[in-house]
Amino acid sequence: MYVLVSPCILNEKLRAEGITTDADRAVWAAAAERCRRFGIEMVRLPCPETLYLGVPRKPGSFLDRLNTPEFATLLDRLEEEVRTVIAERGEPPLALIGVNSSPTCGVTTTYYGDEKSAGSGVFLKRFSDIPMIDVRRFAQYRIYLAAPLFSEAQRVYNAGLADLLTSQYYAVHLPQKAEDTATSRSENRERLIYQWNLDALRSSDIVVAVIDGSDADSGTAWEMGYATALGKRVIAIRTDFRRYSDNELVNLMLEMDAEVVSSSDELLSLLTRISLKNSLQGCVVTLRIAVVQPPCFPHHRVSRWMVSPL
């Protein structure tokens, strides 16, 4: 089980000078941690820009300095080598992780000309048959599942939704795991549960909130509001067909700053725009806890793709 990764995610010195920030480094670290957590091998792609222009180099667009027959020939060769590696592995990658804005490895945005434009980079565009995701989206994998948890039916639904998200390689905080009940509560235990959930909210990337019912659960509503105030992405799932009004599903104050879906399938689609599991094309996968491996292309190819140690 592996993903193909734009090489600068693993080695920032392959990027153009002066464009890498601490925020970028945090994103790359989170992407690597997600792979470590779920035993996903990170296989580094070649860097066409480094091979063609070398390092160090100034930032620039495709039209500035890559729009040449020689660069097109290089891309032909690199595509062939990457597809050979995929064939030798015997299974397709879960996804291809790119870096938006890159002239070669952008996923949904790229610098083809002087202005950033929509579309894939010229190298990744050659792999349209492989699911792609920007590294910033891939790095957002820690989910806080906000939901009512007072009845058995609610807890069973929540656990099933958490399992579904985990199967797509998301790390899910499920508040009901505190095994909180009316008889187990005390003032000290309530404070511990509150702080446990608060810490998880603060460290999460995304809040998924279940807002079924004639009105949303008050605790869930508080968690959604707190997450919104922190600038978190909030996705509300409402499978209940009842509507609060002609223009509201449940409550406009909850809906205005949330992305609302009506099923778990819609939730997965919205989270990643791709389903990582579906890209396995029916292969059976056993998750393993493993350290992310370094670049895993055959050595004779790596020697051509890699620059001297920096």
Buried (B, 14 or more C-beta within 10 A) or exposed (E): BBBBBBBBBBBBEBBBEEEBEEEBEEBBEBBBBBBBBBBBBBBBBBBBBBBBBEBEBEEBBBEBBBBEEEBEEBBEEBBEBBBEBBEEEEBBBBBBBBBBBBBBBBBBBBBBEEEBEEBBBBBBBBBEEBBBBBBBBBBBBBBBBBBBBEEEEBBEBBBEBBEBBBBBBBBBBBBBEBEBEEEEEEEEEEEEBEEBBEEBBEEBBBBBBBBBBEEBBEBBBEBBBBBBEEEBBBBBBBEBEEEBEEEEBBBEBBBEBBBBBBEBEBBBEBBBBBBBBEBBEEEEEEEEEBEBEEBEBEEEBBEEBBBEEE
